[in-house]
Amino acid sequence: MQAYLLYDGELSTKRQSELRELLSGYFAGRGFSLTERALQRDELAFCRGCFECWVKTPGECSMRDGIAEINRASMNSDVVVYLCPVVFGQFSANMKYAIDRWLPNMLPFFMTRKDGSTMHPPRYDDYAAQIFLGYGENLSEEEMQLFIDINKKHRSSVTAIIDRGDDTELCASLSESPMRRIGGAL
């Protein structure tokens, strides 16, 4: 089984290093091979909204800046963990670029969810389970809840977890998450 860990290399902290080590041990203990990828400043461009990934190069972003390798590694994994520093209740810019550039893996149409909102339907039959793990110092309850709400609103089949500094609690939350490929819409 394969796990992929994507994290912000620009905003490295002591806790981020501890979480990477914890995740490495967690996945190794469950028989996963873990690949890590750090995102650096200006490594990825922001999504231009050109829709070439849908009409010109279906399934691949037309910008050649490393996102193709990230998306391939994600699609070939059983689980992807986005280790996100929480900045004002959201992801850091580097993580946001990677998350937005996931778009080629979806179709250009819209489907309506049960709550009335719309989303893009899946391009593929199944995807890696996705876990968004937010961390940061002195996060308010409002920031933590916003991070969870944003992740759940944009992708219906994801796990959003906030690190509260308790490794046992974090591992318990991870254990409740799917650790296998999932079918259907994200």
Backbone as JSON Lines, residues from 0, in Angstrom:
{"i":0,"aa":"M","n":[0.84,-1.17,0.0],"ca":[0.0,0.0,0.0],"c":[0.89,1.24,0.0]}
{"i":1,"aa":"Q","n":[0.39,2.28,-0.64],"ca":[1.18,3.49,-0.82],"c":[0.48,4.7,-0.19]}
{"i":2,"aa":"A","n":[1.24,5.47,0.58],"ca":[0.76,6.74,1.14],"c":[1.65,7.85,0.61]}
{"i":3,"aa":"Y","n":[1.04,9.01,0.4],"ca":[1.76,10.17,-0.13],"c":[1.52,11.33,0.83]}
{"i":4,"aa":"L","n":[2.59,11.95,1.27],"ca":[2.52,13.07,2.2],"c":[3.02,14.33,1.5]}
{"i":5,"aa":"L","n":[2.14,15.3,1.37],"ca":[2.47,16.57,0.75],"c":[2.46,17.63,1.85]}
{"i":6,"aa":"Y","n":[3.54,18.39,1.97],"ca":[3.62,19.39,3.04],"c":[4.32,20.65,2.54]}
{"i":7,"aa":"D","n":[4.13,21.74,3.27],"ca":[4.7,23.03,2.92],"c":[6.12,23.12,3.45]}
{"i":8,"aa":"G","n":[7.09,23.04,2.55],"ca":[8.5,23.1,2.94],"c":[8.96,24.5,3.3]}
{"i":9,"aa":"E","n":[8.21,25.5,2.88],"ca":[8.57,26.88,3.19],"c":[8.25,27.24,4.64]}
{"i":10,"aa":"L","n":[7.17,26.68,5.17],"ca":[6.72,27.01,6.52],"c":[7.04,25.88,7.49]}
{"i":11,"aa":"S","n":[8.3,25.45,7.5],"ca":[8.72,24.37,8.38],"c":[8.75,24.85,9.83]}
{"i":12,"aa":"T","n":[8.23,24.02,10.7],"ca":[8.25,24.29,12.13],"c":[8.68,23.02,12.85]}
{"i":13,"aa":"K","n":[8.96,23.15,14.11],"ca":[9.3,21.98,14.91],"c":[8.13,21.0,14.92]}
{"i":14,"aa":"R","n":[6.92,21.52,15.07],"ca":[5.76,20.63,15.12],"c":[5.55,19.94,13.78]}
{"i":15,"aa":"Q","n":[5.81,20.63,12.68],"ca":[5.68,19.99,11.38],"c":[6.63,18.79,11.28]}
{"i":16,"aa":"S","n":[7.86,18.97,11.73],"ca":[8.84,17.87,11.73],"c":[8.36,16.72,12.59]}
{"i":17,"aa":"E","n":[7.82,17.04,13.77],"ca":[7.29,16.01,14.66],"c":[6.12,15.27,13.99]}
{"i":18,"aa":"L","n":[5.26,16.01,13.32],"ca":[4.11,15.38,12.66],"c":[4.56,14.5,11.49]}
{"i":19,"aa":"R","n":[5.55,14.95,10.75],"ca":[6.07,14.13,9.65],"c":[6.65,12.82,10.19]}
{"i":20,"aa":"E","n":[7.38,12.91,11.29],"ca":[7.95,11.71,11.91],"c":[6.83,10.79,12.43]}
{"i":21,"aa":"L","n":[5.82,11.39,13.07],"ca":[4.69,10.62,13.57],"c":[3.97,9.91,12.43]}
{"i":22,"aa":"L","n":[3.71,10.63,11.34],"ca":[3.02,10.04,10.19],"c":[3.85,8.94,9.54]}
{"i":23,"aa":"S","n":[5.14,9.13,9.48],"ca":[6.03,8.11,8.92],"c":[5.92,6.81,9.71]}
{"i":24,"aa":"G","n":[5.97,6.91,11.04],"ca":[5.83,5.73,11.89],"c":[4.43,5.13,11.82]}
{"i":25,"aa":"Y","n":[3.43,5.99,11.78],"ca":[2.04,5.53,11.71],"c":[1.81,4.69,10.45]}
{"i":26,"aa":"F","n":[2.24,5.21,9.3],"ca":[2.01,4.48,8.06],"c":[2.9,3.24,7.95]}
{"i":27,"aa":"A","n":[4.14,3.32,8.4],"ca":[5.03,2.15,8.38],"c":[4.44,1.03,9.22]}
{"i":28,"aa":"G","n":[3.87,1.38,10.38],"ca":[3.26,0.39,11.26],"c":[2.03,-0.27,10.68]}
{"i":29,"aa":"R","n":[1.48,0.3,9.64],"ca":[0.3,-0.26,8.98],"c":[0.63,-0.83,7.6]}
{"i":30,"aa":"G","n":[1.91,-0.99,7.32],"ca":[2.34,-1.63,6.09],"c":[2.37,-0.74,4.86]}
{"i":31,"aa":"F","n":[2.33,0.57,5.04],"ca":[2.36,1.5,3.93],"c":[3.79,1.91,3.6]}
{"i":32,"aa":"S","n":[4.04,2.11,2.34],"ca":[5.26,2.78,1.9],"c":[4.89,4.26,1.78]}
{"i":33,"aa":"L","n":[5.65,5.14,2.42],"ca":[5.33,6.56,2.45],"c":[6.32,7.35,1.6]}
{"i":34,"aa":"T","n":[5.78,8.16,0.7],"ca":[6.57,9.09,-0.08],"c":[6.22,10.49,0.39]}
{"i":35,"aa":"E","n":[7.24,11.3,0.67],"ca":[7.02,12.67,1.12],"c":[7.42,13.65,0.03]}
{"i":36,"aa":"R","n":[6.69,14.76,-0.04],"ca":[6.98,15.81,-1.02],"c":[6.79,17.17,-0.36]}
{"i":37,"aa":"A","n":[7.85,17.95,-0.31],"ca":[7.79,19.31,0.23],"c":[7.53,20.29,-0.9]}
{"i":38,"aa":"L","n":[6.64,21.23,-0.65],"ca":[6.39,22.3,-1.61],"c":[7.15,23.54,-1.17]}
{"i":39,"aa":"Q","n":[7.89,24.11,-2.09],"ca":[8.67,25.3,-1.79],"c":[8.03,26.54,-2.43]}
{"i":40,"aa":"R","n":[8.39,27.69,-1.94],"ca":[7.84,28.96,-2.46],"c":[8.04,29.05,-3.97]}
{"i":41,"aa":"D","n":[7.01,29.45,-4.65],"ca":[7.03,29.67,-6.1],"c":[7.31,28.42,-6.92]}
{"i":42,"aa":"E","n":[7.23,27.25,-6.3],"ca":[7.44,26.01,-7.05],"c":[6.26,25.71,-7.96]}
{"i":43,"aa":"L","n":[5.07,25.98,-7.46],"ca":[3.86,25.79,-8.25],"c":[3.22,27.14,-8.53]}
{"i":44,"aa":"A","n":[2.7,27.28,-9.73],"ca":[1.94,28.49,-10.06],"c":[0.51,28.31,-9.57]}
{"i":45,"aa":"F","n":[-0.2,29.41,-9.47],"ca":[-1.61,29.32,-9.11],"c":[-2.4,28.89,-10.35]}
{"i":46,"aa":"C","n":[-3.54,28.3,-10.13],"ca":[-4.41,27.88,-11.23],"c":[-4.89,29.12,-11.98]}
{"i":47,"aa":"R","n":[-4.68,29.14,-13.28],"ca":[-5.08,30.29,-14.1],"c":[-6.55,30.23,-14.49]}
{"i":48,"aa":"G","n":[-7.19,29.1,-14.27],"ca":[-8.59,28.97,-14.67],"c":[-8.75,28.91,-16.17]}
{"i":49,"aa":"C","n":[-7.74,28.44,-16.87],"ca":[-7.76,28.4,-18.33],"c":[-8.58,27.23,-18.88]}
{"i":50,"aa":"F","n":[-8.83,26.24,-18.05],"ca":[-9.58,25.03,-18.39],"c":[-8.92,24.17,-19.46]}
{"i":51,"aa":"E","n":[-7.63,24.43,-19.75],"ca":[-6.93,23.58,-20.71],"c":[-6.83,22.15,-20.21]}
{"i":52,"aa":"C","n":[-6.84,21.97,-18.89],"ca":[-6.77,20.61,-18.32],"c":[-8.03,19.82,-18.64]}
{"i":53,"aa":"W","n":[-9.06,20.5,-19.09],"ca":[-10.3,19.82,-19.47],"c":[-10.47,19.71,-20.99]}
{"i":54,"aa":"V","n":[-10.01,20.73,-21.73],"ca":[-10.31,20.75,-23.16],"c":[-9.1,20.54,-24.06]}
{"i":55,"aa":"K","n":[-7.92,20.9,-23.6],"ca":[-6.73,20.81,-24.45],"c":[-5.84,19.62,-24.07]}
{"i":56,"aa":"T","n":[-5.66,19.4,-22.78],"ca":[-4.82,18.3,-22.28],"c":[-5.61,17.54,-21.21]}
{"i":57,"aa":"P","n":[-6.72,16.9,-21.57],"ca":[-7.61,16.29,-20.57],"c":[-6.86,15.44,-19.53]}
{"i":58,"aa":"G","n":[-7.1,15.77,-18.27],"ca":[-6.49,15.03,-17.18],"c":[-5.13,15.52,-16.75]}
{"i":59,"aa":"E","n":[-4.57,16.51,-17.46],"ca":[-3.26,17.05,-17.08],"c":[-3.28,18.56,-17.23]}
{"i":60,"aa":"C","n":[-2.66,19.22,-16.27],"ca":[-2.51,20.67,-16.34],"c":[-1.54,21.01,-17.46]}
{"i":61,"aa":"S","n":[-1.83,22.06,-18.2],"ca":[-0.95,22.45,-19.31],"c":[0.3,23.18,-18.82]}
{"i":62,"aa":"M","n":[0.28,23.68,-17.59],"ca":[1.48,24.33,-17.04],"c":[2.45,23.24,-16.58]}
{"i":63,"aa":"R","n":[3.68,23.39,-16.9],"ca":[4.7,22.37,-16.6],"c":[5.59,22.83,-15.45]}
{"i":64,"aa":"D","n":[5.07,22.68,-14.23],"ca":[5.83,23.17,-13.08],"c":[5.92,22.17,-11.94]}
{"i":65,"aa":"G","n":[5.67,20.93,-12.19],"ca":[5.78,19.93,-11.14],"c":[4.44,19.39,-10.66]}
{"i":66,"aa":"I","n":[3.35,20.01,-11.05],"ca":[2.04,19.54,-10.59],"c":[1.7,18.18,-11.2]}
{"i":67,"aa":"A","n":[2.17,17.9,-12.39],"ca":[1.88,16.6,-13.02],"c":[2.45,15.47,-12.15]}
{"i":68,"aa":"E","n":[3.68,15.66,-11.65],"ca":[4.3,14.64,-10.79],"c":[3.52,14.49,-9.49]}
{"i":69,"aa":"I","n":[3.08,15.61,-8.91],"ca":[2.32,15.57,-7.67],"c":[0.98,14.87,-7.9]}
{"i":70,"aa":"N","n":[0.28,15.23,-8.97],"ca":[-1.01,14.6,-9.24],"c":[-0.86,13.11,-9.56]}
{"i":71,"aa":"R","n":[0.19,12.74,-10.3],"ca":[0.4,11.31,-10.59],"c":[0.68,10.53,-9.31]}
{"i":72,"aa":"A","n":[1.53,11.08,-8.46],"ca":[1.83,10.4,-7.2],"c":[0.58,10.28,-6.34]}
{"i":73,"aa":"S","n":[-0.24,11.31,-6.33],"ca":[-1.51,11.26,-5.58],"c":[-2.44,10.2,-6.14]}
{"i":74,"aa":"M","n":[-2.57,10.19,-7.45],"ca":[-3.49,9.24,-8.08],"c":[-3.01,7.79,-7.96]}
{"i":75,"aa":"N","n":[-1.71,7.59,-7.79],"ca":[-1.16,6.24,-7.67],"c":[-1.02,5.79,-6.22]}
{"i":76,"aa":"S","n":[-1.54,6.57,-5.3],"ca":[-1.46,6.23,-3.88],"c":[-2.8,5.73,-3.38]}
{"i":77,"aa":"D","n":[-2.77,5.08,-2.23],"ca":[-4.01,4.65,-1.58],"c":[-4.55,5.73,-0.68]}
{"i":78,"aa":"V","n":[-3.66,6.53,-0.11],"ca":[-4.05,7.64,0.76],"c":[-3.07,8.79,0.57]}
{"i":79,"aa":"V","n":[-3.61,10.01,0.56],"ca":[-2.8,11.22,0.46],"c":[-3.08,12.06,1.69]}
{"i":80,"aa":"V","n":[-2.0,12.51,2.33],"ca":[-2.13,13.4,3.48],"c":[-1.57,14.76,3.09]}
{"i":81,"aa":"Y","n":[-2.4,15.77,3.22],"ca":[-1.98,17.15,3.03],"c":[-1.69,17.69,4.42]}
{"i":82,"aa":"L","n":[-0.42,17.87,4.74],"ca":[-0.02,18.4,6.04],"c":[0.04,19.92,5.91]}
{"i":83,"aa":"C","n":[-1.0,20.59,6.41],"ca":[-1.24,21.99,6.11],"c":[-1.03,22.91,7.32]}
{"i":84,"aa":"P","n":[-0.12,23.87,7.21],"ca":[-0.12,24.89,8.24],"c":[-1.41,25.71,8.08]}
{"i":85,"aa":"V","n":[-2.1,25.94,9.17],"ca":[-3.36,26.69,9.12],"c":[-3.02,28.18,9.24]}
{"i":86,"aa":"V","n":[-3.4,28.92,8.22],"ca":[-3.13,30.36,8.16],"c":[-4.48,31.06,8.03]}
{"i":87,"aa":"F","n":[-4.88,31.76,9.07],"ca":[-6.19,32.43,9.1],"c":[-7.32,31.46,8.77]}
{"i":88,"aa":"G","n":[-7.24,30.25,9.28],"ca":[-8.29,29.27,9.1],"c":[-8.25,28.51,7.79]}
{"i":89,"aa":"Q","n":[-7.24,28.76,6.99],"ca":[-7.14,28.1,5.69],"c":[-5.74,27.52,5.49]}
{"i":90,"aa":"F","n":[-5.49,26.99,4.3],"ca":[-4.18,26.43,3.96],"c":[-3.19,27.56,3.69]}
{"i":91,"aa":"S","n":[-1.92,27.22,3.72],"ca":[-0.9,28.15,3.27],"c":[-1.01,28.29,1.75]}
{"i":92,"aa":"A","n":[-0.39,29.32,1.2],"ca":[-0.45,29.56,-0.25],"c":[0.11,28.37,-1.03]}
{"i":93,"aa":"N","n":[1.25,27.82,-0.59],"ca":[1.84,26.69,-1.31],"c":[0.88,25.5,-1.37]}
{"i":94,"aa":"M","n":[0.23,25.21,-0.26],"ca":[-0.71,24.09,-0.23],"c":[-1.94,24.41,-1.08]}
{"i":95,"aa":"K","n":[-2.4,25.64,-1.04],"ca":[-3.57,26.05,-1.82],"c":[-3.32,25.85,-3.31]}
{"i":96,"aa":"Y","n":[-2.12,26.2,-3.76],"ca":[-1.79,25.99,-5.17],"c":[-1.92,24.52,-5.55]}
{"i":97,"aa":"A","n":[-1.38,23.64,-4.73],"ca":[-1.44,22.2,-5.02],"c":[-2.88,21.7,-5.0]}
{"i":98,"aa":"I","n":[-3.65,22.16,-4.04],"ca":[-5.03,21.7,-3.91],"c":[-5.87,22.2,-5.09]}
{"i":99,"aa":"D","n":[-5.72,23.46,-5.47],"ca":[-6.46,24.0,-6.62],"c":[-6.07,23.3,-7.91]}
{"i":100,"aa":"R","n":[-4.82,22.92,-8.03],"ca":[-4.33,22.33,-9.27],"c":[-4.67,20.84,-9.38]}
{"i":101,"aa":"W","n":[-5.5,20.35,-8.47],"ca":[-6.04,18.99,-8.52],"c":[-7.12,18.91,-9.6]}
{"i":102,"aa":"L","n":[-7.58,20.04,-10.08],"ca":[-8.71,20.15,-11.0],"c":[-8.66,19.21,-12.2]}
{"i":103,"aa":"P","n":[-7.52,18.94,-12.82],"ca":[-7.52,18.03,-13.97],"c":[-8.06,16.62,-13.65]}
{"i":104,"aa":"N","n":[-8.08,16.27,-12.37],"ca":[-8.56,14.95,-11.98],"c":[-10.08,14.89,-11.85]}
{"i":105,"aa":"M","n":[-10.73,15.98,-12.2],"ca":[-12.19,16.04,-12.17],"c":[-12.68,16.34,-13.59]}
{"i":106,"aa":"L","n":[-13.97,16.12,-13.83],"ca":[-14.56,16.42,-15.13],"c":[-15.08,17.85,-15.15]}
{"i":107,"aa":"P","n":[-15.22,18.43,-16.36],"ca":[-15.62,19.83,-16.45],"c":[-17.12,20.09,-16.27]}
{"i":108,"aa":"F","n":[-17.85,19.12,-15.84],"ca":[-19.29,19.27,-15.68],"c":[-19.61,19.58,-14.22]}
{"i":109,"aa":"F","n":[-20.87,19.72,-13.92],"ca":[-21.29,19.98,-12.54],"c":[-22.3,18.95,-12.11]}
{"i":110,"aa":"M","n":[-22.25,18.61,-10.86],"ca":[-23.27,17.76,-10.26],"c":[-23.73,18.45,-8.98]}
{"i":111,"aa":"T","n":[-24.98,18.21,-8.62],"ca":[-25.54,18.84,-7.43],"c":[-25.47,17.87,-6.26]}
{"i":112,"aa":"R","n":[-24.93,18.34,-5.16],"ca":[-24.85,17.52,-3.95],"c":[-26.17,17.59,-3.18]}
{"i":113,"aa":"K","n":[-26.28,16.74,-2.18],"ca":[-27.5,16.69,-1.36],"c":[-27.8,18.02,-0.7]}
{"i":114,"aa":"D","n":[-26.76,18.8,-0.37],"ca":[-26.98,20.09,0.3],"c":[-27.31,21.22,-0.68]}
{"i":115,"aa":"G","n":[-27.4,20.91,-1.98],"ca":[-27.76,21.9,-2.98],"c":[-26.57,22.58,-3.64]}
{"i":116,"aa":"S","n":[-25.37,22.4,-3.1],"ca":[-24.18,22.99,-3.72],"c":[-23.74,22.13,-4.91]}
{"i":117,"aa":"T","n":[-22.91,22.72,-5.73],"ca":[-22.45,21.99,-6.91],"c":[-20.97,21.65,-6.77]}
{"i":118,"aa":"M","n":[-20.57,20.62,-7.48],"ca":[-19.17,20.22,-7.53],"c":[-18.93,19.53,-8.86]}
{"i":119,"aa":"H","n":[-17.67,19.34,-9.19],"ca":[-17.31,18.63,-10.42],"c":[-17.35,17.13,-10.16]}
{"i":120,"aa":"P","n":[-17.89,16.36,-11.1],"ca":[-17.89,14.9,-10.93],"c":[-16.5,14.31,-11.15]}
{"i":121,"aa":"P","n":[-16.29,13.11,-10.68],"ca":[-14.97,12.49,-10.82],"c":[-14.65,12.12,-12.26]}
{"i":122,"aa":"R","n":[-13.39,12.22,-12.6],"ca":[-12.9,11.78,-13.91],"c":[-12.61,10.27,-13.88]}
{"i":123,"aa":"Y","n":[-12.21,9.76,-12.72],"ca":[-11.77,8.37,-12.59],"c":[-12.72,7.59,-11.68]}
{"i":124,"aa":"D","n":[-12.61,6.29,-11.72],"ca":[-13.49,5.43,-10.91],"c":[-13.18,5.51,-9.43]}
{"i":125,"aa":"D","n":[-11.91,5.67,-9.09],"ca":[-11.56,5.78,-7.68],"c":[-10.37,6.7,-7.49]}
{"i":126,"aa":"Y","n":[-10.2,7.13,-6.26],"ca":[-9.16,8.08,-5.87],"c":[-8.54,7.64,-4.55]}
{"i":127,"aa":"A","n":[-7.37,8.17,-4.3],"ca":[-6.76,7.96,-2.99],"c":[-7.63,8.64,-1.93]}
{"i":128,"aa":"A","n":[-7.74,8.02,-0.78],"ca":[-8.39,8.69,0.35],"c":[-7.58,9.94,0.64]}
{"i":129,"aa":"Q","n":[-8.25,11.02,0.98],"ca":[-7.55,12.28,1.23],"c":[-7.77,12.73,2.67]}
{"i":130,"aa":"I","n":[-6.66,13.05,3.31],"ca":[-6.69,13.53,4.69],"c":[-6.02,14.9,4.72]}
{"i":131,"aa":"F","n":[-6.74,15.89,5.2],"ca":[-6.2,17.23,5.38],"c":[-5.9,17.39,6.87]}
{"i":132,"aa":"L","n":[-4.63,17.46,7.2],"ca":[-4.2,17.57,8.58],"c":[-3.66,18.97,8.83]}
{"i":133,"aa":"G","n":[-4.43,19.77,9.54],"ca":[-4.04,21.15,9.83],"c":[-3.3,21.25,11.15]}
{"i":134,"aa":"Y","n":[-2.32,22.13,11.2],"ca":[-1.57,22.35,12.44],"c":[-1.18,23.82,12.54]}
{"i":135,"aa":"G","n":[-0.86,24.25,13.72],"ca":[-0.4,25.61,13.94],"c":[-0.38,25.92,15.42]}
{"i":136,"aa":"E","n":[0.33,26.97,15.77],"ca":[0.42,27.37,17.17],"c":[-0.68,28.37,17.5]}
{"i":137,"aa":"N","n":[-1.26,28.21,18.68],"ca":[-2.26,29.15,19.18],"c":[-3.44,29.35,18.24]}
{"i":138,"aa":"L","n":[-3.89,28.27,17.61],"ca":[-5.06,28.38,16.73],"c":[-6.31,28.56,17.58]}
{"i":139,"aa":"S","n":[-7.16,29.46,17.16],"ca":[-8.43,29.65,17.85],"c":[-9.41,28.56,17.42]}
{"i":140,"aa":"E","n":[-10.44,28.36,18.21],"ca":[-11.47,27.39,17.84],"c":[-12.11,27.78,16.51]}
{"i":141,"aa":"E","n":[-12.26,29.07,16.28],"ca":[-12.86,29.55,15.04],"c":[-11.97,29.19,13.83]}
{"i":142,"aa":"E","n":[-10.65,29.38,13.96],"ca":[-9.73,29.03,12.87],"c":[-9.76,27.52,12.59]}
{"i":143,"aa":"M","n":[-9.77,26.73,13.65],"ca":[-9.79,25.27,13.48],"c":[-11.09,24.83,12.79]}
{"i":144,"aa":"Q","n":[-12.21,25.38,13.21],"ca":[-13.49,25.01,12.62],"c":[-13.58,25.46,11.17]}
{"i":145,"aa":"L","n":[-13.05,26.64,10.87],"ca":[-13.05,27.12,9.49],"c":[-12.25,26.19,8.59]}
{"i":146,"aa":"F","n":[-11.09,25.75,9.06],"ca":[-10.27,24.81,8.29],"c":[-11.05,23.53,7.98]}
{"i":147,"aa":"I","n":[-11.71,22.99,8.98],"ca":[-12.51,21.77,8.79],"c":[-13.67,22.03,7.83]}
{"i":148,"aa":"D","n":[-14.39,23.13,8.04],"ca":[-15.55,23.44,7.2],"c":[-15.18,23.64,5.74]}
{"i":149,"aa":"I","n":[-14.08,24.36,5.49],"ca":[-13.65,24.6,4.11],"c":[-13.31,23.29,3.42]}
{"i":150,"aa":"N","n":[-12.59,22.43,4.1],"ca":[-12.22,21.15,3.5],"c":[-13.44,20.28,3.22]}
{"i":151,"aa":"K","n":[-14.35,20.22,4.13],"ca":[-15.55,19.38,3.97],"c":[-16.47,19.95,2.89]}
{"i":152,"aa":"K","n":[-16.5,21.26,2.74],"ca":[-17.38,21.88,1.74],"c":[-16.85,21.66,0.33]}
{"i":153,"aa":"H","n":[-15.54,21.7,0.16],"ca":[-14.97,21.59,-1.18],"c":[-14.82,20.16,-1.66]}
{"i":154,"aa":"R","n":[-14.72,19.24,-0.73],"ca":[-14.61,17.83,-1.1],"c":[-15.42,17.05,-0.08]}
{"i":155,"aa":"S","n":[-16.4,16.33,-0.56],"ca":[-17.32,15.68,0.37],"c":[-16.78,14.4,0.99]}
{"i":156,"aa":"S","n":[-15.8,13.77,0.36],"ca":[-15.29,12.49,0.88],"c":[-13.86,12.62,1.37]}
{"i":157,"aa":"V","n":[-13.61,13.6,2.23],"ca":[-12.28,13.79,2.79],"c":[-12.36,13.74,4.31]}
{"i":158,"aa":"T","n":[-11.22,13.55,4.91],"ca":[-11.11,13.65,6.35],"c":[-10.33,14.91,6.66]}
{"i":159,"aa":"A","n":[-10.86,15.74,7.52],"ca":[-10.17,16.95,7.96],"c":[-9.9,16.82,9.46]}
{"i":160,"aa":"I","n":[-8.64,16.96,9.82],"ca":[-8.21,16.78,11.2],"c":[-7.37,17.99,11.61]}
{"i":161,"aa":"I","n":[-7.55,18.43,12.82],"ca":[-6.7,19.49,13.37],"c":[-5.8,18.86,14.44]}
{"i":162,"aa":"D","n":[-4.51,19.12,14.31],"ca":[-3.56,18.68,15.34],"c":[-3.7,19.59,16.55]}
{"i":163,"aa":"R","n":[-3.96,18.99,17.69],"ca":[-4.09,19.75,18.93],"c":[-2.91,19.47,19.87]}
{"i":164,"aa":"G","n":[-1.85,18.86,19.31],"ca":[-0.65,18.62,20.09],"c":[-0.63,17.3,20.84]}
{"i":165,"aa":"D","n":[-1.67,16.51,20.73],"ca":[-1.75,15.22,21.42],"c":[-1.59,14.11,20.38]}
{"i":166,"aa":"D","n":[-0.43,13.48,20.34],"ca":[-0.14,12.47,19.32],"c":[-1.07,11.27,19.41]}
{"i":167,"aa":"T","n":[-1.45,10.87,20.62],"ca":[-2.37,9.73,20.8],"c":[-3.72,10.06,20.19]}
{"i":168,"aa":"E","n":[-4.21,11.26,20.47],"ca":[-5.5,11.7,19.91],"c":[-5.43,11.78,18.39]}
{"i":169,"aa":"L","n":[-4.32,12.28,17.86],"ca":[-4.14,12.39,16.42],"c":[-4.14,11.01,15.76]}
{"i":170,"aa":"C","n":[-3.43,10.06,16.34],"ca":[-3.4,8.71,15.79],"c":[-4.78,8.06,15.84]}
{"i":171,"aa":"A","n":[-5.53,8.34,16.88],"ca":[-6.9,7.82,16.97],"c":[-7.76,8.4,15.86]}
{"i":172,"aa":"S","n":[-7.6,9.69,15.58],"ca":[-8.35,10.32,14.48],"c":[-7.94,9.74,13.14]}
{"i":173,"aa":"L","n":[-6.66,9.5,12.95],"ca":[-6.19,8.88,11.71],"c":[-6.78,7.48,11.55]}
{"i":174,"aa":"S","n":[-6.86,6.74,12.65],"ca":[-7.38,5.38,12.6],"c":[-8.85,5.33,12.2]}
{"i":175,"aa":"E","n":[-9.57,6.43,12.4],"ca":[-10.97,6.5,12.0],"c":[-11.12,6.89,10.53]}
{"i":176,"aa":"S","n":[-10.03,7.25,9.89],"ca":[-10.05,7.69,8.5],"c":[-9.89,6.49,7.56]}
{"i":177,"aa":"P","n":[-10.5,6.58,6.38],"ca":[-10.29,5.49,5.41],"c":[-8.83,5.49,4.95]}
{"i":178,"aa":"M","n":[-8.23,4.34,4.91],"ca":[-6.84,4.21,4.48],"c":[-6.77,3.34,3.24]}
{"i":179,"aa":"R","n":[-7.69,3.61,2.32],"ca":[-7.77,2.84,1.09],"c":[-8.36,3.75,0.01]}
{"i":180,"aa":"R","n":[-8.2,3.34,-1.2],"ca":[-8.79,4.1,-2.32],"c":[-10.3,4.12,-2.16]}
{"i":181,"aa":"I","n":[-10.89,5.22,-2.59],"ca":[-12.34,5.37,-2.46],"c":[-12.93,5.62,-3.83]}
{"i":182,"aa":"G","n":[-14.15,5.16,-4.04],"ca":[-14.84,5.37,-5.3],"c":[-15.78,6.53,-5.22]}
{"i":183,"aa":"G","n":[-16.22,7.0,-6.36],"ca":[-17.2,8.08,-6.39],"c":[-16.58,9.46,-6.29]}
{"i":184,"aa":"A","n":[-17.45,10.42,-6.07],"ca":[-17.02,11.82,-6.04],"c":[-16.2,12.11,-4.79]}
{"i":185,"aa":"L","n":[-15.26,12.99,-4.95],"ca":[-14.5,13.44,-3.8],"c":[-15.31,14.51,-3.11]}
